[in-house]
C-alpha cells in the first residue's frame, strides 16, 4: 500500500462527519474513517476521527467560514490588520521596508498584545509573511529616485481623476495642502577645508517637526506648526516667552516629537476657524493617508472645511508640498543657518543655535522667502490645478513626475546657498553636494531613521532619544516651570 499524505477536512466536512456520527452512534471510529474517505474522496485515518469528535464543543463555539480548514486565532488577524496599517504609514514616509522588518514588527505587536491578554504562541515565519504579502498585494519593488516606488496603475489614475474632479468644484484659493517634515535644526556641514588636522564635531541630531500649509494659488501660507520635545524649553524661558504664537508659529510638544492624532485634531479645528475668519465659506484640505490624519469624528464641528486624501502611497508624486515647496523652505532655512555661522565667525563668536533661533529662522524662511510662484508651480507640477482645456488632462500623463518641480526661485536659492557654502570653505563628502546637505532631513537620507525606532512605534517616528538629551530637555522644561 502506498504511503499517501493525509488531507485536512474543512469545517463543513467536519460538521457533516459529526452529524453522520450522531445518526450512527454504534459505528466505530475505524468504520467512520472508511466512510469519510469514500464520502469526501480524501484519505482520513482513525486518529483524525478521534480528534474531530473530541473537539466537538470547541468547534461548535466558533463561527468561521465553512470552507476554512483551521481555526486561525483572531489575534493574528488583528495583528495583520495593524501591521498593514503600519506598513502603509511607513511607505507614506518613503522609507524602505524589508521582509525582516515586517516579521520583526509583527513579533513586536504580538509581544505587546501578549501583555494585555493570553495568546497562543504564533510563529511569524517566512511562509506566513508570503501569505500576508499576497493577501495585501505587497510586492518587492526597486526604488528609482524619490518617487520611483510609486506605480501609476489605472486604479491610481482613476482615483486621481476623481480627486481632481472634486478639486475643480472649488476656487483655487480655497484648496489647501498640509504636510509634516522633520528638521535637524542645528545641522551644519561636516567637512571643512584645512591646512592641518582638526578635531571633529559630533553632528547634531536634535530634531523638530515642522508642518506647513498653503493654498493652490499661493495667496495663503498659514503659520508653521512646530512640534518640539519640551513644551517650555529653556530657550524660551530665558527670553521670557510666554506665548510662542507671538513668534509667528503654532507650538506643540510631545516626547516622541511627532504629529499625533490629538495635535492634528487641534490643527484641523484651528484651520477651520482661520478659514471662517478669512471669510471663506467652503474649503478643501488635501492630506496624505497617514494614520494620524483622522477627521471623521470632527465633521460635525467643522463649519467650512472638507478633507480629501491623496491616493495611498502616491504622496511623493501628487502632494504639492513634497514637489518642491518643503524643499524651498528647507533651502532657505539652511541658508540662514550658514549665514548665521558666517556672521558669528566675523564677530568672533561661537555659533550656538537653540530652538528659539530655529523658530525665528523657520518663520522667516516660510513667511518671507517661499514665494507664491514657487507654490503655484509645484501645484501645477503635481497635475492638481484644474485645466479648462481637456487636452491638458492627457498631457498630465506625460509629465515627468520623477523630476523635481522646475522653478526659477528654487534655482536662485540653490545658487545662493552654494555661494554661502563656498564662503564658509566647506568641502563635502564624496557623495554629498549642496543638494544633499539641503535635503538631509528627508526620511531616506536621515541616518536617525533606524530600524529599532521604526519598529518601536505604531506610526513612523524619529530616532529614539538619547538618555542624556531627554534628561536635558526635562531639566529645561522643569526650570521653565519653576
N, C-alpha and C positions, 0 to 999 in steps of 0.2 A: 504493500500500500504506500503510495507516495505521501510525503510529508507536506500537506497543504497548510498554508497560513490561515489562522482563524480570522474572521472578519467581524467587525463591530456592528451590532444591531442599532438601528435608530430608536428614538424614544417611542415612535409609533409602533414599531415592530415589538419592542419590549412590552408595551401596553397590550398588544394583541396576544402576546405569549402568556401574560398573566391572566387575561380573560379566558383563554383556552384552558389554562390550568384550573381556574375556578369551576369550569364546566366538567372537568375530568379530574376530580380530586384523587382518584385511585391510581392515576398514571404516575409512574416513576420518572425520575429526572432523566434516566438514560433513554426511556421511550420518548419523553418530551423533547430531548435533544434531537432524536431521529426525526420527529415530526417537524421541528423547526427547520432543520436542514433541508427537508424536502419542500416545506411550505415557502420558505424565503429564498431558496436556492443558494444558501450560504452554508459554510461549514460551522456548525455550532456544537460545542462539546459539553459534557455533563457539568463540568465546573462552572461554565458560563451560566447554565441554567440555575445552578445553586446561588450564584452571586446575584442574578437578576431577581429571583424570588425573595432572597434575603433582604434586599434593599427596597422592598415594595413601598413601605411607608415614606421613606425619604424621597422616593421618586414621585409619588403622588402629590407631595407637598410643593413640588417645583413646577412652575408654569413656564415652559420653554417651547420653542418651535419644534414640531414633531419630527422634522427631518434631521434634527441635530443628534449627534451620536454621544456627545459627552456633556456633562453639566459644567460648563465653564463658569468659574467664580465671577460673581457680579463685580467684585472689586477690581478684577482685571479689566473688565470693560470700562469701568470708571477711570482707571489709570490710563488706559489707551486714549480715552477722550481728553483727559487733561494733558497727556503727552502730545497729542496732535495740536492742541491749542498752544502749548509751549513751543512746538516746532514752528508753527505759523508766526508766532511773535518773534522768534529768533531770526527767521528768514526775512521778516519785515525790516529788521535792522541790518540786513545784508551780511549776516555772519554765517560762515561756512559751518555746516553740520555734518558730522560723520556718523557711521553706524555705531561706533563705540560710544559716542556722545548720547545717542538715543537710548542705548542699553543702560548706560550709567544713570541717565536721568530717570528712566523707568524704575530702576532699582532704588534710587533715592526717594521717589514718590511712594514706592511700596513700603520702605522703611518708615517714612513719615506717617503713612496710613496705619501701619502696624502699631504705632504708639496710641492710636485712637480706638482701635478695635482689634479683635482677634482674627487673624487671617491665616489661611493655609499657605504653606511655602510655595513660591512660584519661581521657576527658572526662566529668566528672560534671556533666552538663548538666541543664537543666530537664526534658527528656524522660526521662532516666534517673531523675530524682527522682520524677516522676509514677509511673513503673513501680515504684519502690521503695515508695512510699506505698501503691500499690494492692496490692502483694504482701503487705504487713504490716497492711493495714486502717487506715492512718493518714489521718485527715481533719482539716481545719481546723475548729476549734470556738471559739466566743466564750466567754470566761470570765465567769461571773456569781458574784462573791464567791469565797471561798477554795476551795469545793468545787464550783463551778459547772461545771468541766470534766469532772466525772465523770458519765457516762451510765449510769444503773442499768438495764441491759438484763436480760432474763430469765436470760441466762447468768450475769451478775453475781449476781443474786438466788439462782440455783441454787448457786453456789459459796459464797455467804454462808450459805445454809441448811445446806450440808454442814459448813461450819466451825462453825456454831452447834450442830449435832448432835454434833460431836466435843467441843465445849466442855461440853455437857450431861453428858458422861460423867465430868467432873471435879468436885470440890468447888470452891466459889467461891474459897476461899483458895489453891487450887493452880493457878489460871490467872493468868499474868503477861503484861504487855506491856512492851516495851522500845523506846525511840526516842531518836534523837540530835537535838540542836538547837544552832544556833550562838548565841553570846552575845557581844555587844560589851560587855565587862565594864567599860569606862571611859566609856561613852556618857553624856553629860549633855544636858539640854535646851539648845537652841542659840539661844534668844531670851530676852531679859530686859527688864523694864521699866526705863527710864532717863530722866533729865531732860536728858541731853546725849548727844552721840555717844560711843560706847565702842568700843574696838578689838575686833575679832572674835577668836575662838579656833578653831583647826582642830579639827574633830570627830575624835575618836579612832576608829580602825578596828581596834584591837587586838582580836583575836577568839579565843575558845577554843571548844571543843566540849564540851557537857555531855550526858551520856547518863543518862536516868532510867529506872528500872524499878520497877514496883509491881504488886500483885495486884488481883484483882477486888473483894474486899471491903475493900480499903484497910488491911488489917492489917499488911502488909509493904511497906516502902519501902526498897529497897537503897541503900547509899551511892552518891552520884552518881559517875559515871565522868567524869573531866575529862581532856581532851586539849589539851596546850599545845605550843608550838613547841620550847621548851627543856626537857630533862628535869630539869636542875638550875638553875633561874633564880636570879638574884642575890637576888631577894626571899626565897627560901628559905635561901640560904647566909648571908645577913645575920642571919637568926634561928636559924641552926644547926639547920635542919630536915633530918634525915637520911632520915626515912621519912614521906612525905606522907600515908600511910594513917592516921597518928596525928591528922590533921586531920579525919577522918571522910569521906574520899573515896577513890576509886581513881584513880591518877595514871599517865598515859601521855603520850608526846610523839612527834611527828614533824614534819618540816619543812613539810609541807602542812597541818598542823593539821586532820586529818580522820580519821574512823574507817576503818581499814584491815582487810583480812582477818585479819592477824596479831593485831591488837588485839581484834577480835571473837572470834577463837578463844580467846584468854586470858580474855575476859569470860565466854564460854559455859562454859568448864571451871570457872572460879571460881564461876559461878552454880550449877552442878550441885553443887559441894562445899558451897556455902552451903545449898542445899536439903536435902542429907544431914544437915548439922549441925542443921537445924531439925526433923529427924525426918520429913521428907516422903518418901513412897515413890513418888509419881507426880505430876509437874507438867507443865504445858503452857505454853510460851513463845510468845506471838504476836509476829510481826515483819512489817515491810514487805518488799517484794521487791527491796531494794537489792542490787546485785551483791556487795557486801562481806559480806553475810549468808550465808556459805557454811558449812554444818554437816554435810553428808552424810558427810564423811570422819571426823567425830568421833563418829558414832553408837555405835561400839563402846566409846568411852571415857566416854560419858555413862551414869551409873548410874540416875538417876531422871527425867531431863529429855527431853521430846519437843518438837519445834519445829513450829509451824504458821504458814503465811503468809497474810496477808490477800489478797483478790483484787487483781490488779495495777491500779495507778492509782486505787485507791479509799481509800487510807490517810487522806486528808483527811476522809472521811466515816465510816469504820469503825474508825479507830485511836483508842482512848480517850485516849492521851497528847496527841493532836492536837485532841481535842474540848474541851479546857479545862484539863487538868492542867498541861501545859507553860506555858500562859498564866498560870495561877495562880502557878506557880513564878517566872516572869519578873516578874510584877507585884510580888511580894514583894521580889525582888532589886532592882528599880528603886526601890522604896520605901526599902529600906535604903540604897541609894546616895544618894538625895536626903536622907535623914535624916543621913547622914554629912556631906554638904555643909553642911547647916544647923548641925550641931554644930561643924564646923571653923570656920565663919564666926563663931559665937558665941565660940569660943576664940581668934579672931584668927589662925587658921592657914589655909594654902592646901591645898585638897583634892588629894591625890596618891594615886590608887588603883593598887596593884600587884597582881600575880597572887596574892600571899598574901592580901591583903584580899579579893580576889574569891572565893577558895576558902572563906574563912570565911563570907562572905555567901551563897555557893551552898549550903553545908552547912546553915546556919541556915534559909534560905528553904525548902529541901526538907524537912528533918527536923522543924522546929518549926512551920511555918506551913501548908503544904499539908495540908488535913485529909482524914481518911478519908471524910467525907461528900462532899467535892468529888470524890474519886476514884470513889466508888460512882456518883454522879450522872453522871459522864462515861462510865462503862462502860454505864450504862442508856441514855444518850442515843444511843450507837452501836448499841443493839439487840443487844448481845452477851450480856447477862445472861439465862440460861435462865429461861423462864416456865413455870409449871405449867398455866396456862390457855391453850388453843390460840388463844383469841380475841386474845391479845396479839400472836401472830405476824402476824395480819392487820393489827393496829394499827400494827406497826412500819413498814409501807409508807407510812403516813400521817404519820410523824414528819417534821418539817421539819429534815432533816439539813443544810440550808444555814445554819441558825441556830446560834448559839453555845449551848453547854450552859447551861441556866438553873440557877444555883447561888447561894444567898444568900451564901455565903462569898466568892465572886468579886465580888459586888456590893459587899460591905463593903470588901474590899481596894481595889477601884477607887475608892470614895469616899474612903478614907483617903489614897490616893495623890494624888487631886485636891486634897485639903486641904493636903498637903505641898507640892505644886507651887505652890499659891496662896501659901503662906508664903514660898516661895522667889522669889516675884514673877516667875513665868515667863509670858511672852507667846508663844503658839505661832505658827507659820506659819499662813497662811490655811487650808491643808488638813491641818493637824496638830493633833489634840487629844490628850487624855491617853491614849486607847486606842492612837492611832498611835505615841506615844512608847513605850508599854509593849510593843508588838508590833513594834518596829523591826527586830528580828533576823530576822523571817520572810523567806524567800527572795524573795518578791515585792516586799517593801519595801526590803530591804537594798541600798544602792547598790553594794556591793562585789561583787555577783554580775555581773561584767562579762562581755561576750561572749568576750573573749580567755581569761579564766580558765576558762570553761565548755568551750572548745574545746581547752584545753591538756591536760586530764586525761581518763582513761577513765571516771571516775565524777565526779559533781558535787563540786566543791570550792570553797573560798573564794577570795577575790580574791588575785591574785599579791602576794607580799610585797615591799614597797618595799625597795630595797637597804639603805638606812640602818637600817630596822627589823630586817632579817635580820642585819646586822652587829652591831647592839646585842645581839640575842639570843645570837649566837655568842660575843660578848665576855662576856656574863653567864654562859653555861654554862662558858666557859673559866676564868673567875675562880672559879667554884664548885668546879671540879675541881682547881684549883691548891692 
